[in-house]
Amino acid sequence: MINSRRKGYRTVAYGKRIFEEKGYIGANLEKSGRFIKDKDLFNLWDYLFIKGKTHVFVQFKTNKKGQKWKLPYIKFGKKHGSKLVKYQIWNRFDRKGFTLESCK
């Protein structure tokens, strides 16, 4: 049996390490707790990475297939994105690595 919480944490830690190697500073936007209704920023974004004037909001997922679940992220990215503010979905598949999708 796989512990999904640990698996998700490994995905986030691996993605965070990739950003930090590129020189970004990361901030966790997730809240945890028993009675917290909104877990992520705007119920969408897990992390914020900053490098200079560039801000990247990232949602980390593990083994998520299909297109329907991406629609709220893409809609938000199209509405609020700019040259300096980017929105990305990082989906990690077992034994394959990350797939990156920009929400433009």
Wavefront OBJ file of the C-alpha trace (Angstrom):
o trace
v 0.000 0.000 0.000
v 1.332 3.416 -0.933
v 1.066 6.350 1.421
v -0.361 9.051 -0.849
v 0.587 11.874 1.513
v 4.247 10.850 1.430
v 4.140 10.396 -2.321
v 2.710 13.892 -2.762
v 5.325 15.348 -0.429
v 8.105 13.681 -2.458
v 6.671 15.207 -5.644
v 6.624 18.688 -4.111
v 10.117 18.309 -2.611
v 11.546 17.165 -5.949
v 9.901 20.024 -7.840
v 11.030 22.540 -5.242
v 14.608 21.290 -5.556
v 14.487 21.817 -9.336
v 13.354 25.421 -8.901
v 15.943 26.142 -6.215
v 18.725 24.804 -8.469
v 17.618 27.369 -11.063
v 17.968 30.164 -8.490
v 14.345 30.642 -7.411
v 13.164 31.282 -3.869
v 10.110 29.225 -2.914
v 7.179 29.880 -0.585
v 4.671 27.244 0.415
v 1.094 28.461 -0.124
v -0.600 25.316 1.174
v -2.318 25.368 4.527
v -2.873 22.215 6.484
v -5.182 21.461 9.311
v -8.288 19.600 10.196
v -10.817 22.414 9.829
v -9.260 24.503 7.054
v -11.584 24.617 4.068
v -9.298 26.336 1.543
v -6.040 24.386 1.436
v -4.292 26.205 -1.450
v -4.040 29.816 -2.590
v -7.295 30.508 -4.465
v -7.905 26.751 -4.082
v -5.456 26.277 -6.969
v -1.766 26.950 -6.304
v 0.626 25.059 -4.009
v 3.839 27.073 -4.316
v 5.088 30.499 -5.316
v 8.616 30.781 -6.709
v 10.331 34.149 -7.174
v 13.455 35.026 -9.130
v 14.081 38.722 -9.694
v 10.808 40.175 -10.945
v 9.465 36.849 -12.215
v 6.800 35.123 -10.120
v 5.787 31.535 -10.862
v 2.723 29.978 -9.233
v 2.911 26.166 -9.372
v 0.447 23.339 -8.793
v 2.148 19.970 -8.187
v 0.258 16.782 -9.043
v 1.178 13.091 -9.112
v -0.027 10.658 -11.806
v -2.987 12.838 -12.793
v -4.401 11.934 -16.221
v -6.983 13.599 -18.417
v -7.705 17.199 -19.291
v -10.862 18.148 -17.390
v -9.156 18.755 -14.031
v -6.788 21.307 -15.670
v -9.544 23.684 -16.808
v -9.739 25.867 -13.638
v -5.936 26.334 -13.697
v -5.839 27.251 -17.379
v -8.791 29.634 -16.997
v -7.122 31.383 -14.046
v -3.791 31.582 -15.884
v -5.346 33.137 -18.984
v -7.170 35.725 -16.920
v -4.331 36.777 -14.602
v -1.087 35.787 -16.365
v 1.512 38.241 -17.700
v 5.183 38.298 -18.689
v 6.308 38.502 -15.082
v 3.610 36.339 -13.476
v 3.410 32.754 -14.721
v 1.150 29.862 -13.779
v 2.285 26.270 -14.255
v 1.093 22.738 -13.574
v 3.802 20.188 -12.811
v 2.496 16.628 -13.092
v 4.893 13.881 -11.998
v 4.428 10.380 -13.332
v 6.059 7.397 -11.625
v 9.412 6.425 -13.187
v 8.980 9.043 -15.954
v 9.458 12.426 -14.294
v 7.617 15.727 -14.597
v 5.471 17.033 -17.396
v 5.134 20.813 -17.403
v 2.115 22.716 -18.641
v 1.925 26.493 -18.738
v -1.492 28.015 -18.089
v -1.670 30.685 -20.782
l 1 2 3 4 5 6 7 8 9 10 11 12 13 14 15 16 17 18 19 20 21 22 23 24 25 26 27 28 29 30 31 32 33 34 35 36 37 38 39 40 41 42 43 44 45 46 47 48 49 50 51 52 53 54 55 56 57 58 59 60 61 62 63 64 65 66 67 68 69 70 71 72 73 74 75 76 77 78 79 80 81 82 83 84 85 86 87 88 89 90 91 92 93 94 95 96 97 98 99 100 101 102 103 104
